[in-house]
C-alpha cells in the first residue's frame, strides 16, 4: 500500500510571511501541532508548536549562568511578542517529506525514526498531502483485521 492511497490531500498551509498570531490561532483552534509552509506553490518548511514555544525558552547561556534565577513567568509573558514575528523567523526550513509512491511502512519508519506524528507528502517541491501515524495504523488495521472483528 502506498502513501498516496491513505494521505490527506486537503492540507492547510501557511506562507512564510504570515504573522505567527494567525498561525497559532489555527494551531489552537484545529489542534494542529505543525503546519507546512508553502511559498509560491513550493514546500519550503514547516512550523511547529515546538518552533514557536522554543522562542520563549531560556537561552542555554542563561541556564548555565543562573538557572535558579530564570523567571519562567516572565518568559511566558514573551508570548505576546513572539506571535508578532513571522513564520519565516521560527520555521524549520529543512523539509523532510515522503513521496506519494512510498510504501506506507517506509513512511511510518521515517516518522518513527524522527519522532514525527505526521509528515508532508511531496512530489518534488510541491506539497501534495500529509500522512500521519494514525493514517498508517488505520490503513493496516482495515486491510488486515477489520473484517475479523
N, C-alpha and C positions, 0 to 999 in steps of 0.2 A: 504494500500500500504506500502511496506517495503522499508527500506533504500537500500537494495541490488538491488531493482528494478530501482533505479534512480541514484545511486552513480557513480562516475567516478572511473574507475579501473586502468587507466593508470596514475599513480601518480608519479610525480618527487619527489625524496627524496634525502637527503644528509646524510653522515655519520658524527659522532660527531668529527672525527679527521680532517675534511675539514677546510681549512682556510676560514675565513669569506669573503675574497676577492672574492672567487669563488661563494659563496652563494649570496652575494649582487649583483653580475653580473646577476645571474639567476633571482633574485627578480626584478631588474630594467628592464631587457630585456623582461621578460614574465609577468611582473606586478603581481607577487606573493606577498602577504602580509605576508605569512608564509609558511614554508616547514616542512614536517615531517622529523624527524631524525631517521634513521634506522641503527642499527649496528648488524651484523651477523644475518640478517633476522628478527630482533626484533625491534618493535617500542619502542624507548627509550626516545623520547621527541619531542619537536617542537622548531623551531627557527623562530622568527617573526621580522618584522621591528622594533617593539617596543623593543624587546630584544636587538637588535643591536644599535639602536639610544639611548636607555637608558644608554648605556655605556658612552655617551657623555654628559649626563645631569649633572648639578652641583650636588654635594652631598648635602644632607639635611643640614649637619653642615655648609657648605659653605654659603648656602642660609640664614640660621639663623644668622650667624655671620656678613655677609657683603653682603647682597643681591644687594645693589646698585653698588658694585664693581665687580660683576661677569661679565667677558668679554665673551659674547656668541660667538663672532667671534673666540676667542682663543679656545673655546670648539669645534667649528666646525672644526678647524684645527686638532683636535684629531682623526678625522675620518680615516685618513691615518694610524694611529696607531691601531685603533680598527679593521680594516679589516685584520690585520696581525695575530690576535689571532684565535683560533679555535672555531668551533661551540660549542664544549663542554663548553667553557668558558662563553657562554652567553645564551645557550638554556634553555628552561623551561623543567626540567626533569620530571615534573608531567604530565603524559599523560592523558588527558580527551578525551575519544573516545566513539563511539557508536558501537553497534553490528549490523551486517548486517540484522538481522531479526527484528530489532526495527521498530515500526511504524514511518512513516516519520514525523507525527506531534509531536511525542515524541522527535525525534531528533531536530526538529525546536524549541521545547520548551526548550530543553537543551541549544541550541545555543543562544536563546533569553536571557535566564537567566544568561548566562555567557558573553553576548555581543560578541559572536563569529559570524563571517560571514560564516565560514566553520569549519568542524570537521572531524578528521580522523575516518575511519571505520576500526575496528579491530576485528579479530577472535582470542581471547586470546591476545597474544602479537604480533601477525602477522598483519601487515598493509594489508588490502585488498581493500581499496578505500578511497575516500573522498566524503563528501556530503556538499553542500553549501545551504544557504538560497535560493539562486536563483534556485537550483535544485528542492527544495521542492515547491517553488512557481510555477515554470513551470509545475511540475507534477500535482499539484492541479488544475491549470488552464486547462491543457489538459484533465484531467479526468472529469472536471465538466462543463467548459464553452466553450471550443474550438469549439464545434460543434454548439453552439448557436449564434456565431458571424460570 
